[in-house]
Amino acid sequence: MDVYPNWRAGKRVNAANLQAMQPLIAYKSASTDRASTTTLSLDPDLQLTLAANATYWVEWFLHYAGPTNGSPPTTTGTISVQWSVPSGATGQRGVRGPATNANNSSQDNISMTAGVFTFTTTVQYGARASSSTNQSLAREEGLITTTSAGVCGISWAQAVSSATACRVANASWGRALRIA
């Protein structure tokens, strides 16, 4: 089994080797709002720079809120999400979060979406209530193998264009652990 970095007899313990064992972390200290757009673009904070010729386990935890397109919400959802990955990267991502028809302010008994998708497949999530302030949580994770260095990040937009902003909130975060 591959382990990164590969510690073997005689390998020096130094800052570079110890740092290589640490996960990469990205987090939002302030919310980002987007209104009147369905064009996905990279979140300014949820980005990780990955090395070339490497394999990472990547996880994203997205706290979001926004218009729910009616009460109860329609099946168009609240937010659309994709991953941006380095050129030539391979792998898939698993997703879990409120389905496009989720609507229950108590957070119980809501429909969920779950599945495995390519990085560039757009996944839409709904909100747990008809509100632009009650936050929902979506979790995405995947194994990514790179051939070139570059950014792995979350691209997102409103599922349906609305003058009421969709928000990816502070406390959203992600991490990447290099495993090979």
C-alpha positions as CSV (number, residue, x, y, z in Angstrom):
1,M,0.0,0.0,0.0
2,D,1.3,3.5,-0.9
3,V,1.9,5.8,2.0
4,Y,2.9,9.4,1.5
5,P,5.5,10.4,2.3
6,N,7.2,7.1,2.3
7,W,9.3,7.0,5.5
8,R,12.0,4.4,5.3
9,A,15.2,3.7,7.2
10,G,17.7,6.5,6.7
11,K,15.2,9.1,5.6
12,R,15.8,12.5,7.3
13,V,13.3,14.0,9.5
14,N,13.2,17.6,8.3
15,A,10.7,20.4,7.9
16,A,9.9,19.6,4.3
17,N,9.2,15.9,5.0
18,L,7.1,16.8,8.1
19,Q,5.1,19.4,6.2
20,A,4.4,17.0,3.4
21,M,2.4,14.9,5.9
22,Q,0.1,17.8,6.8
23,P,-3.3,18.2,5.2
24,L,-4.0,21.2,3.1
25,I,-6.9,23.3,4.6
26,A,-9.1,26.0,3.1
27,Y,-11.9,27.8,5.0
28,K,-14.2,30.7,4.7
29,S,-13.8,33.4,7.4
30,A,-16.5,35.5,5.7
31,S,-19.6,34.6,3.6
32,T,-19.8,35.0,-0.2
33,D,-23.1,36.1,-1.7
34,R,-24.0,35.7,-5.4
35,A,-27.2,37.1,-6.9
36,S,-28.8,37.0,-10.3
37,T,-26.4,34.5,-11.8
38,T,-26.4,30.8,-12.7
39,T,-22.8,30.9,-14.1
40,L,-20.6,28.8,-11.9
41,S,-17.4,30.4,-10.7
42,L,-14.7,29.4,-8.3
43,D,-15.3,30.4,-4.7
44,P,-12.6,32.9,-3.6
45,D,-11.8,31.0,-0.4
46,L,-12.5,27.3,-1.1
47,Q,-9.4,26.5,-3.1
48,L,-6.5,24.1,-2.5
49,T,-3.3,24.0,-4.6
50,L,-2.4,20.4,-5.4
51,A,1.0,19.1,-6.6
52,A,1.6,17.3,-9.9
53,N,1.7,13.5,-10.1
54,A,0.0,13.1,-6.7
55,T,-3.1,11.5,-5.3
56,Y,-5.2,13.3,-2.7
57,W,-8.3,12.6,-0.6
58,V,-10.3,15.8,-0.8
59,E,-13.3,16.8,1.4
60,W,-15.6,19.9,1.2
61,F,-18.1,21.0,3.9
62,L,-20.4,23.7,2.4
63,H,-22.6,25.7,4.7
64,Y,-25.1,27.5,2.3
65,A,-28.4,29.4,2.2
66,G,-30.4,31.1,-0.4
67,P,-33.7,31.5,-2.1
68,T,-35.7,28.2,-2.3
69,N,-37.8,29.2,-5.3
70,G,-41.2,29.0,-3.6
71,S,-42.8,27.4,-0.6
72,P,-42.4,24.5,-0.8
73,P,-39.3,24.8,-3.0
74,T,-39.5,23.6,-6.6
75,T,-37.2,20.9,-7.9
76,T,-34.8,23.5,-9.2
77,G,-32.9,23.7,-5.9
78,T,-31.0,26.5,-4.3
79,I,-27.4,26.1,-5.3
80,S,-25.4,24.5,-8.1
81,V,-22.0,23.0,-7.4
82,Q,-19.0,21.6,-9.4
83,W,-15.4,21.0,-8.6
84,S,-12.6,22.9,-10.4
85,V,-9.6,20.6,-10.7
86,P,-6.1,20.8,-12.3
87,S,-5.9,20.0,-16.0
88,G,-5.7,16.2,-16.6
89,A,-6.8,15.3,-13.1
90,T,-8.8,12.0,-12.8
91,G,-11.2,10.7,-10.2
92,Q,-14.8,11.1,-9.0
93,R,-16.6,12.8,-6.2
94,G,-19.3,11.6,-3.8
95,V,-22.0,14.0,-2.7
96,R,-24.5,14.3,0.2
97,G,-26.9,17.1,0.9
98,P,-30.5,18.3,0.9
99,A,-32.3,17.4,-2.3
100,T,-33.8,20.0,-4.5
101,N,-37.3,19.4,-3.0
102,A,-36.1,19.5,0.7
103,N,-38.2,21.8,2.9
104,N,-38.5,21.4,6.6
105,S,-37.4,24.1,9.0
106,S,-37.0,21.6,11.8
107,Q,-34.3,19.9,9.8
108,D,-35.9,16.5,10.1
109,N,-37.5,14.4,7.4
110,I,-36.0,16.2,4.5
111,S,-35.2,14.6,1.1
112,M,-31.5,14.1,0.5
113,T,-29.4,13.7,-2.6
114,A,-26.4,11.4,-2.7
115,G,-24.4,9.9,-5.5
116,V,-21.1,9.7,-7.3
117,F,-20.3,12.1,-10.1
118,T,-17.5,13.4,-12.2
119,F,-15.8,16.6,-10.9
120,T,-17.4,18.7,-13.6
121,T,-21.0,17.4,-13.2
122,T,-23.3,20.1,-11.8
123,V,-25.0,18.9,-8.7
124,Q,-27.9,21.0,-7.3
125,Y,-28.8,21.1,-3.6
126,G,-32.0,22.5,-2.0
127,A,-32.5,24.3,1.3
128,R,-34.0,22.9,4.5
129,A,-36.5,25.7,4.8
130,S,-38.1,28.5,2.7
131,S,-35.6,31.1,3.9
132,S,-32.4,32.8,2.7
133,T,-31.0,32.8,6.3
134,N,-31.4,29.2,7.5
135,Q,-28.2,27.4,6.5
136,S,-28.0,23.9,5.0
137,L,-25.0,21.6,4.7
138,A,-23.6,19.7,1.7
139,R,-20.6,17.4,2.0
140,E,-18.6,16.4,-1.0
141,E,-15.5,14.2,-1.1
142,G,-13.4,12.4,-3.6
143,L,-10.1,10.8,-4.6
144,I,-8.2,12.9,-7.1
145,T,-5.1,12.0,-9.0
146,T,-3.2,14.8,-10.7
147,T,-0.8,14.9,-13.7
148,S,-0.2,18.7,-13.4
149,A,-0.1,21.0,-10.4
150,G,-3.1,23.3,-10.0
151,V,-6.1,24.4,-8.0
152,C,-8.9,22.1,-6.7
153,G,-11.8,24.2,-5.6
154,I,-15.5,24.6,-5.4
155,S,-17.3,26.4,-8.2
156,W,-20.9,27.4,-7.5
157,A,-23.8,29.6,-8.4
158,Q,-27.5,30.0,-7.9
159,A,-29.5,27.0,-9.2
160,V,-32.1,29.5,-10.6
161,S,-31.2,33.2,-11.1
162,S,-32.7,35.4,-8.4
163,A,-32.2,38.9,-7.1
164,T,-32.2,37.3,-3.7
165,A,-28.6,36.2,-3.1
166,C,-27.4,32.6,-2.6
167,R,-24.7,32.4,0.1
168,V,-21.8,30.1,0.8
169,A,-21.3,30.9,4.4
170,N,-18.4,31.4,6.7
171,A,-17.3,28.2,8.4
172,S,-17.5,26.3,5.1
173,W,-14.2,24.5,4.7
174,G,-12.2,21.9,2.8
175,R,-9.1,19.7,3.2
176,A,-6.9,17.6,1.1
177,L,-4.7,14.9,2.4
178,R,-1.9,13.7,0.0
179,I,-1.9,9.9,0.1
180,A,0.5,9.1,-2.8
